[in-house]
Amino acid sequence: MPDFVDEAVLHVKAGDGGHGCASIHREKFKPLGGPDGANGGRGGDIILEVDPNSATLLEYQRRPHRKAGNGAPGKGGNRAGANGETLVLPVPDGTVVTTLDGEPVADLVGAGTRLVLAEGGAGGLGNAALASPKRKAPGFALKGEEGASADVRLEIKTIADVGLLGFPSAGKSSLIAALSAARPKIADYPFTTLVPNLGVVEAGTVQYVVADVPGLIPGASSGKGLGLSFLRHIERCSMLLHVLDCATYEKDRDPVSDLDALEAELTAYGELTDVDLSDRPRLVALNKIDVPEARELAEMVRPLLEERGFKVFEISAASREGLRALSYAMGEEVARARAARPAPEPTRVVLRPREIGDAPFEVAKVGENTFRVSGAKPARWVRQTDFSNEEAVGYLGERLNRLGIEDALRKAGATEGAEVYIGTEEDSVVFDWAPDVDAAVPPTGPRGTDDRLA
């Protein structure tokens, strides 16, 4: 059986887009048949998908770095590059995705639920797509964009209807084995159960999932024992069942004190995580009444627990006594909780177009005749440019001029020779501004050159 791992840090990198191709069609008697360079392929995405057959994050703990396929470059003859292979990563139902700083990203619940964790880069345009009446045969193509990257934390919060709480060796695993087809490891020593066990129970027409929380002892909410690692698995439970050991040999323990200790841990965990568990219905199971002394103790403490408002069941997971009544009582609570849930609202896609007049870039003066241009469009255009090709650099200048950056620089007080940074402080390209060069006039000369840059 693979190890159960319910936390992992994942580092992903989507595929890069393929570069566009700069090609001119040539054949006999047609030495210049026009541009036929095709676009590059799109890089593959990184997608998380809920898989019902996945139960652990062990694979991502072993291999935390994942990368999708890159797009292939375009080719001549209008042959577009192939798209990069998308990487679909299966995760268990109930996986919570957060940033490394703890900011929530997504809560993946339900088989088939998907999250695009990192988008692949767009492929670069070939010179066939860049041709225009002013530039009929471009001698350049655009580069593909880099794929996005992400560093996230994955955490499983088990999807179960009923959470079993109890001290080690209280009989939770035996109870799951008796109620369902699950076969967890069972032994007579503490901390036999090191991972949450799940079992599907049928009570009449109601079918529900039961899960236990291993190693819950006093101090678990502060990191003692195993409880802190697995207490989060009960956050989604509709109800809680306290399994109390009536046949313990420890002198300082009894069912009432065990119940008080368990409730104290739930309260402490709620204060620690801001998860309120006080509204979850509770049932109490006094276990191991197949032992004569345990039966006597159960009969003695039952009135005390009922006075506190608990519905109490005397059971034996070993002999199966009292399990039918308990399973139907849990089924009723689960059915009641399901009926009380609000109906899911239909998914609505909200489109928020940019306000009219909202500039796609900003120009800021950062020094004595030094300016920084920030914005998604200019930064993307810079990344797409092949700076070893003069015509490609000239085309970038034309795009920036059409966007209005040159006018904005003049208004900001830029003069001849101003240093213009485009991009972020960590990743930017520097240009020397020459306002006397008209970027609106197309270049003349051989392909791949630009006389405006002389």
DRENDRENFI-107874 format. One record per residue: residue in three letters; z, x, y of N, C-alpha, C in turn. Coordinates in steps of 0.1 Angstrom, whole numbers, plus 5000, padded with zeros to 4 digits. Example, Ala and Ser with C-alpha at 12.3 -4.5 7.8 and 13.67 -1.06 7.14 Angstrom:
DRENDRENFI-107874
ala507851324943507851234955507851324967 ser507151284978507151374989507951295000 
END
This chain:
DRENDRENFI-107874
met500050094988500050005000500050095012 pro499150075022499050155034500350135042 asp500750235050501850235058501650125069 phe502750055073502649955083502950025096 val502050015106502150075119501849965129 asp502849935138502649825147502449875162 glu502350005164502050055177501150175176 ala500250185185499350295186498750315199 val498450435203497750465216496250495212 leu495350435219493950445216493150495228 his492350595226491550655237490050635233 val489350555241487950515238487050565249 lys485750585245484750625254483450555249 ala482950465258481650395255480550495256 gly479450455250478250535250477550555263 asp476950665266476250695278474850635277 gly474250595288472950535288471950655287 gly470750625281469750725279468950745292 his468450865295467750885307466350825306 gly465850785318464450735319463450845317 cys462250815314461250915312460250915323 ala459851035327458751055337457551095330 ser456551015328455351045321454150985327 ile452951045326451650995331450750975319 his450150865319449250835308447950915309 arg447550975298446351065298445551035285 glu444251025287443351015276442051065280 lys441151075271439751125275439051035285 phe438551095295437851025306438850955315 lys440150955312441150895321442250995323 pro441951105331442951205333444251155340 leu444151055347445351005355445350855353 gly445950805341445950665338447150595343 gly447950655352449150585357450450615350 pro451550585356452850615349453150535337 asp453650595326453950515314455350565308 gly456150615317457550655312458450535311 ala459050525300459850405297461350425300 asn462050315300463550325303464350375292 gly465450435295466350475285467150365279 gly467750375267468550275261469950265266 arg470550145265471850125270472850185260 gly473950245265475050295257475850185250 gly476350215238477150115230478450085237 asp478949965235480249925240481349955229 ile482549955234483749955225484349825225 ile484449755214484949615213486149615203 leu487249545207488349515198488049365193 glu488249355180488049215174489149185164 val489649065165490749025156490149005142 asp490649075132490249065119491349015110 pro491248895103492248845095492648935083 asn491749025079492049125069492749245073 ser492949265086493649375092495049345094 ala495949435090497449405091498249525097 thr497549635100498249745105497349825115 leu498049905123497349995133497350135128 leu497550155115497650295110496350375112 glu495250315111493950385113493850445127 tyr494350375137494250415151495350525154 gln496450525146497450625148496850755142 arg496150745131495550865125494350915133 arg493550825138492350865146492350795159 pro493050845169493250765182492050775191 his491050875188489950885197488750825191 arg488050735198486850665193485750665204 lys484550685199483350695208482250615203 ala481550535211480450455207479150545209 gly478050495204476750565204476150575217 asn475450685220474650695233473350635231 gly472850585243471450535243470450645242 ala469350615236468250725234467450725247 pro466950845251466050855263464750785261 gly464150735272462850675271461850775268 lys460650725264459550815261458250775268 gly457250855267455950825272455350715264 gly454250655269453550555262454350425263 asn455250405273456050285275456950255263 arg457450365256458350345245459750355249 ala460450245250461850245255462750305245 gly463850375250464850435242465650325235 ala466150355223466950265215468350255222 asn468950135221470350125225471350195216 gly472450245222473450305214474150205206 glu474750245195475450155185476750115191 thr477049985191478249935196479349955185 leu480549995189481650025180482649905181 val482749835169483649725169484849765161 leu486049765167487249805161488149685157 pro488349665144489249555139490649575142 val491349475147492749475150493449355143 pro494749355140495449245135495549125145 asp495649005139495948895148497248915155 gly497348885168498548905175498649035182 thr497549115183497649245189497649235205 val498549295211498649295226498149425231 val497249425241496649545246497149565260 thr497749685263498249715276497749855280 thr497849885293497550015298498750105294 leu498550235296499650325292500850305302 asp500650245313501650215323502350085320 gly501850015310502449885306501849765313 glu500749775320500049665326499349585315 pro499449455314498849375304497349375306 val496549385295495149385295494649255288 ala495149235276494649115268495649095257 asp495748965252496548925241495548865231 leu495348935220494248895211494848815200 val494648685200495148585191493948505186 gly493848485173492848405166491748485161 ala491348455148490348535141489048535149 gly488448645151487148655158487248675173 thr488448675179488648695193488248835196 arg487548855207486948985211487349025225 leu487449155227487749215240486849335241 val485949335252485149455255486049555262 leu486449655255487449755260486749855270 ala485549895266484849985275483349955274 glu482649935285481249905285480350025285 gly479250015277478350125277477550145290 gly477150265293476350295305474950235304 ala474450195316473050145316472050255315 gly470950225308469950325307469150345320 gly468650465322467950505334466550445334 leu466050415346464650355347463650465345 gly462550435338461450535337460550515349 asn459650615350458750615363457850495363 ala457550425351456750305351457450195358 ala458750185357459550085364459750115378 leu459650245382459850285396458550275404 ala457450255398456150255406456150135416 ser455550165427455450065438454150095446 pro453750005454452550025462452550155470 lys453750195475453950315483454050445474 arg454550425462454650535453454050495439 lys452750515438452050455426452350535414 ala452550655415452850745403454050835405 pro455250775404456450865406456450975396 gly456851095402457051205393458451235389 phe459251125388460651135385461151005378 ala462251015372462850895365464350905369 leu465050795366466450785369467250825356 lys468450885359469250925348470150805343 gly470450805330471350705325472750725330 glu473550615331474850615335475850645324 glu476950705328477950735318478650605314 gly479050605301479850495296481250495301 ala481850385302483250375306484250425296 ser485350475300486450525291487750445294 ala488650445284489850365286490950435277 asp492150425282493350475274494250355274 val494450295262495350175261496350195250 arg497350105250498350095240498149965232 leu498149975219498049855211499449825204 glu499749705204501049665199500949525191 ile501449525179501349405171502549315174 lys502349195177503449095177503048985167 thr503648985156503248905144503148755148 ile502048695143501848555144502548485133 ala503648425135504448355124505048235131 asp505248125123505948005127507448015127 val507948085116509348085114509748235112 gly510748275120511248415119512648415112 leu512748495102513948515094514848625100 leu516048595103516948695109518148705099 gly518648825097519748855089520048995087 phe521249025083521649165080520849225069 pro520749355067520149415056520749355043 ser519949335033520349285020520949145020 ala520549065031521048925032520248835023 gly519048885018518248805010516948745016 lys516548805027515348755034514148775026 ser513948895021512748915013512748835000 ser513848814994513948724982513648584986 leu514048544998513748405002512248385004 ile511548485010510148475012509448474999 ala509848554989509248554976509448424969 ala510648364971510848234964510148114971 leu509848124984509148014991507648024990 ser507148144989505748164990505148254979 ala503848284980503248374970503448524973 ala504048554985504248694989505248764979 arg504948894977505748974968506249094975 pro507249084984507749204991508649284981 lys508849414985509749494978511249444979 ile511849424968513249374968514149474960 ala515249504966516249594959517649564965 asp518649614958520049584962520649684971 tyr519849754979520449844989519949815003 pro520749855013520349815027519049885031 phe518349825040517049875045515949895034 thr516049805024514949805015513649765022 thr513649665030512549625038512349705050 leu511249775051510949865063509849815071 val509149705067508049645075508249495075 pro507749425085507849275084507049225073 asn507649125065506949065054506548925059 leu505348885055504848755058504548665046 gly504848545046504548455035504148315040 val503148255033502748125037503448015028 val504047915035504847815028504147685030 glu504147605020503647465021504847365018 ala505047275028506047175026505447035029 gly505046975019504246845021502946875027 thr502646815038501346835044501346945055 val502547005056502647115067502647255060 gln501747335065501647475060502047565072 tyr502947665069503347745080503647885075 val503747985084503948125081505348165084 val506048235074507348285076507348435076 ala508148495085508148645087509648685088 asp509948795083511348845084511348965094 val512548995099512749105108513649205101 pro513049315096513849415088514949485096 gly516049515089517049605095517749565108 leu517949425109518649385121520149395119 ile520749485127522149515127522749515141 pro524049505143524549525156524049645163 gly523549635175523049745183521549765181 ala520949675174519449695171518649685184 ser519149595194518449585206518449705215 ser519449795212519549915220519050035212 gly518350005201517650115193518350155181 lys519450095177520150135165519450075153 gly519350155142518750105130517250085132 leu516649975126515249955127514949835136 gly515949755140515649625146514849635159 leu515049735168514349735180512849745178 ser512449815167511049835164510349705160 phe511149605155510549485149511049355155 leu511949365164512449235171511249165178 arg510349245183509249175190508349085181 his508449105168507649025159508148875158 ile509348845164509748705164509448635178 glu508848715187508648655200507748535200 arg506748525190505848415189506248305180 cys507448325173507848225163508248095170 ser507947985163508347855168509847825166 met510347875155511747855152512347975145 leu513647985145514348105138515248045127 leu515348125116516248085105517248205103 his518548175105519548285102519848275087 val519548385080519948405066521248475065 leu522348405061523648465061524048495047 asp524548615044524948665031526448615028 cys526548525019527848475015528548555004 ala527848654999528348734988528448884991 thr528648915004528749055008530049115004 tyr530049245001531249304996531949385008 glu531349385020531949445031533049365037 lys534249425038535449355042535449305056 asp534749375065534749335079533649235082 arg532949175072531849085075532148945068 asp531648845075531648705069530448635076 pro530048515071528848445077529048415092 val530248375096530448345110530248465119 ser530848575115530748695124529348755123 asp528648735111527248785111526448705120 leu526648575121525848485130526048525144 asp527348545148527648585161526948715165 ala526948815156526248945158524748925160 leu524148845152522748815153522348755166 glu523148655170522848585183523048685195 ala524048765193524248865204523048955206 glu522448995194521349085195520149015201 leu519948885198518848815204519048805219 thr520248775223520548765238520248905244 ala520749005238520549145244519049175244 tyr518249145234516849175234516149095245 gly516548965247515948885257516148945271 glu517348995273517649055286516849185288 leu516649255277515949385278514449365280 thr513849255275512449235275511949115284 asp512949045289512648925297511948815288 val512248815275511748715266512848625262 asp512848505267513848405264513748345251 leu514648375242514648315228515648205227 ser516348165237517348065236516847925233 asp515647895237515047765235514447745221 arg514447845212513847835199514847755190 pro514347655183515247585173515847685163 arg517047665159517747745149518147665137 leu517947725125518547665113519347785107 val520347745098521147845092521047825076 ala520847935069520847935055521948015049 leu522947955042524048035036523548065022 asn523148195020522548245008523448294998 lys522948304985523548354974524748264968 ile524548134969525548044964525548034949 asp524648114942524648124928525848204923 val526448274932527748354930528848254933 pro529848234923530848134925531648154938 glu532048284941532848314953532048284965 ala530748304965529848284976529748134979 arg529648054968529547904970530847854977 glu531947904973533247864979533247894994 leu532848024997532748065011531847985019 ala530647945013529647865020530247725023 glu530947665014531547535016532647545027 met533247655028534347675038533747685052 val532747765054532247795067531247695072 arg530647615063529647515067530147425079 pro531347365077531747275088531847345102 leu532347475101532447555114531147575121 leu530047595112528747625118528147485123 glu528347385116527847255120528547205133 glu529747245135530447205148529747275160 arg529147395157528447465168527047405170 gly526647305162525347235164524247285155 phe524547375146523547425137523347335125 lys522147325120521847245108521847355097 val522847335087523147435077522647395064 phe522147495056521647465042522347575033 glu522847525022523347615012522247645002 ile521947765000520747804992521047924983 ser520247934973520148054965518748094963 ala518348214969516948254967516748294952 ala517848334945517648384931517448264922 ser518248154923518148044914517247934920 arg516847944933516047854940516747724944 glu518047724943518747604946518747574961 gly518447454965518447414979517247454987 leu516247524981515047574988514147464992 arg514047354984513147244988513547185001 ala514847155002515347085014515147185026 leu515347315024515247405035513747415039 ser512847425030511447445033510947315041 tyr511347195037510947075044511547065058 ala512747115059513447115072512647215082 met512347325077511547425085510147365088 gly509547295079508247235081508347135092 glu509447055092509546955103509747015117 glu510447125117510647195130509347255135 val508547305126507247365129506347265134 ala506247145127505347035131505746985144 arg507046975147507546925160507147025171 ala507247155168506847255179505347255181 arg504547235170503147235172502747105180 ala503346995178503046875185503346885200 ala504346965203504846975217503947075225 arg503147145218502347245226501247175234 pro501047215246499947155253498547185247 ala497647085249496347105244495647225251 pro494947305244494247425250493247375260 glu493247435272492347405282490947465279 pro489947395283488547455281488347575289 thr487647665283487347795290486447775302 arg486847815314486047805326485747945331 val484447965334483948085340483948065355 val484748145362484848135376483948245383 leu482948205390482148305397482548315412 arg482848435416483248465429482248555436 pro481248495442480248585449480848655461 arg480248765464480748845476480448765488 glu481448765498481248695510480048745518 ile479348655525478248695533478748785544 gly478048895546478448995556479449105551 asp479849085539480749185533479949305529 ala480249425536479449545534479549595520 pro478449645514478549705500479049845500 phe479349895512479850035513480650045526 glu481450165527482250195538481950335542 val481950355555481850495561483150525568 ala483750635564485050675571484850815576 lys485350845588485450975593486651055588 val486451165581487551235575487751375581 gly486951415591487051545597486151545609 glu486051665615485251695627483851675623 asn483151585624481751565620481551565604 thr482651515598482651505583482951355580 phe482151295571482251155568482151135553 arg482851025548482850995534482250845533 val481250835524480650705521481250665507 ser481850545507482350495495481750355492 gly481650325479481050195475480350215462 ala480350105454479850105441478350145440 lys477550085449476150105449475750255452 pro476150305463475750445466476350545455 ala477550515450478050605440477250605427 arg476750485423475950465411474550535413 trp474050515425472750575428472750725427 val473850785432473950925431474050975417 arg474750905409474850935395473550935387 gln472650845392471350825385470350925390 thr470651005400469651095406469651225399 asp468451275396468151415391467951505403 phe468951585406468951665419468051785417 ser467551815405466651925403465151875407 asn465051745410463651695413463651655427 glu462851715436462851685450462451535453 glu461551485445461051345448462151255444 ala462951285434464151195431465151195442 val465351315448466351325459465851245471 gly464551255474463951175485464051025482 tyr463850985470463950845466465350795469 leu466350885465467750845468467950825483 gly467450915491467550895506466950765511 glu465850725505465150605509466150485505 arg466750485494467550375489468850365498 leu469350485502470550485510470250435524 asn469050465529468650425542468450275542 arg467750215532467550075531468949995530 leu469950065525471249995524471949995537 gly471450075547472050075560473050195563 ile473050295554474050395555473750485567 glu472450515570472150595581472550535595 asp472350405596472750335608474250335609 ala474950315598476450325598476950455602 leu476250565598476750695602476550725617 arg475450665622475250685637476350615645 lys476750485640477750415647479150485646 ala479350555634480650625632480750755640 gly479550795647479650915655479151035648 ala478351025638477851145631476751205639 thr476651335639475551405646474851495637 glu473851565642472951655634473851755626 gly473551765613474251865604475651815599 ala475951685601477151625596477251635581 glu478451675576478651675561479051525557 val478251475548478451345543478751345528 tyr479951305524480351295511480151155505 ile479451145494479251015488479951015474 gly480950925472481650915460483150925463 thr483950945452485350955454485751095457 glu487051115461487451255464487351345452 glu487551285440487551365428486151405423 asp485151315426483851325422482851275432 ser482351365440481451335451480351435453 val479251395460478151485463478051505478 val477851625483477851655497476351665502 phe476051595513474751605519474851655534 asp473951725538473851765553472851665559 trp473451585569472651475575471651525585 ala470451485583469351525593468751395599 pro469351345610468851205615467451205619 asp466851325622465451325627464451305615 val464851315603463951285591463951135589 asp462751085589462550935587462450905572 ala463550855566463550825552462650705548 ala462250625558461450515555459950555553 val459550675557458150715555458050785541 pro457150735532457050795519456550935519 pro456851025510456451165510454951175506 thr454351285510452951315506453051445498 gly452151475490452151595482452251565467 pro452251675459452351665445453551585440 arg453351525428454451455422455651555419 gly456851505421458051585419458451665431 thr457751655442458051725454458251625465 asp458851665476459151585488459051675500 asp458051665508457851745520458951725530 arg459651605530460751575539461951665537 leu462051735526463151815523462951965526 ala461751995532461452135535462452185545 
END
